[in-house]
Amino acid sequence: MSDLKTTFEQAAKAVHDLPERPDNETLLRLYALYKQGAEGDVSGPKPGFFDFVGTAKYEAWAKLKGTGQEDAMQKYVDLVNKLRG
């Protein structure tokens, strides 16, 4: 697990240096995979109706409920590597 965690943390830093900004759907996927990998299943109250970005992030993360943290970390790393080219 420690090797994966290290790779996951490196990918989280590398995501800021992507050659181009991913589309919104991909950004939400990155966010959700990161949160699931770092914290596990979604927690806390859903943001208010007019917080569109917060709601989208919450819902993207909620879709991953039940996904193991290690699995989410690996999917995050794979997605970042794919986006890096």
GIQUIGI-V611255 format. One record per residue. N is the residue number from 1. RES is the residue in one letter. PSI is psi in whole degrees, 0 to 359 (* if undefined). Layout:
n=N res=RES psi=PSI
n=N res=RES psi=PSI
//
This chain:
n=1 res=M psi=324
n=2 res=S psi=324
n=3 res=D psi=317
n=4 res=L psi=317
n=5 res=K psi=318
n=6 res=T psi=314
n=7 res=T psi=320
n=8 res=F psi=314
n=9 res=E psi=323
n=10 res=Q psi=320
n=11 res=A psi=323
n=12 res=A psi=328
n=13 res=K psi=320
n=14 res=A psi=334
n=15 res=V psi=335
n=16 res=H psi=348
n=17 res=D psi=25
n=18 res=L psi=148
n=19 res=P psi=329
n=20 res=E psi=156
n=21 res=R psi=126
n=22 res=P psi=160
n=23 res=D psi=166
n=24 res=N psi=322
n=25 res=E psi=318
n=26 res=T psi=322
n=27 res=L psi=319
n=28 res=L psi=321
n=29 res=R psi=316
n=30 res=L psi=313
n=31 res=Y psi=310
n=32 res=A psi=316
n=33 res=L psi=321
n=34 res=Y psi=310
n=35 res=K psi=318
n=36 res=Q psi=319
n=37 res=G psi=322
n=38 res=A psi=322
n=39 res=E psi=344
n=40 res=G psi=203
n=41 res=D psi=150
n=42 res=V psi=143
n=43 res=S psi=165
n=44 res=G psi=167
n=45 res=P psi=150
n=46 res=K psi=138
n=47 res=P psi=160
n=48 res=G psi=162
n=49 res=F psi=322
n=50 res=F psi=358
n=51 res=D psi=79
n=52 res=F psi=316
n=53 res=V psi=313
n=54 res=G psi=318
n=55 res=T psi=317
n=56 res=A psi=317
n=57 res=K psi=315
n=58 res=Y psi=313
n=59 res=E psi=322
n=60 res=A psi=318
n=61 res=W psi=318
n=62 res=A psi=329
n=63 res=K psi=339
n=64 res=L psi=5
n=65 res=K psi=132
n=66 res=G psi=346
n=67 res=T psi=131
n=68 res=G psi=149
n=69 res=Q psi=319
n=70 res=E psi=319
n=71 res=D psi=315
n=72 res=A psi=319
n=73 res=M psi=314
n=74 res=Q psi=318
n=75 res=K psi=323
n=76 res=Y psi=311
n=77 res=V psi=315
n=78 res=D psi=318
n=79 res=L psi=316
n=80 res=V psi=315
n=81 res=N psi=321
n=82 res=K psi=317
n=83 res=L psi=333
n=84 res=R psi=340
n=85 res=G psi=*
//
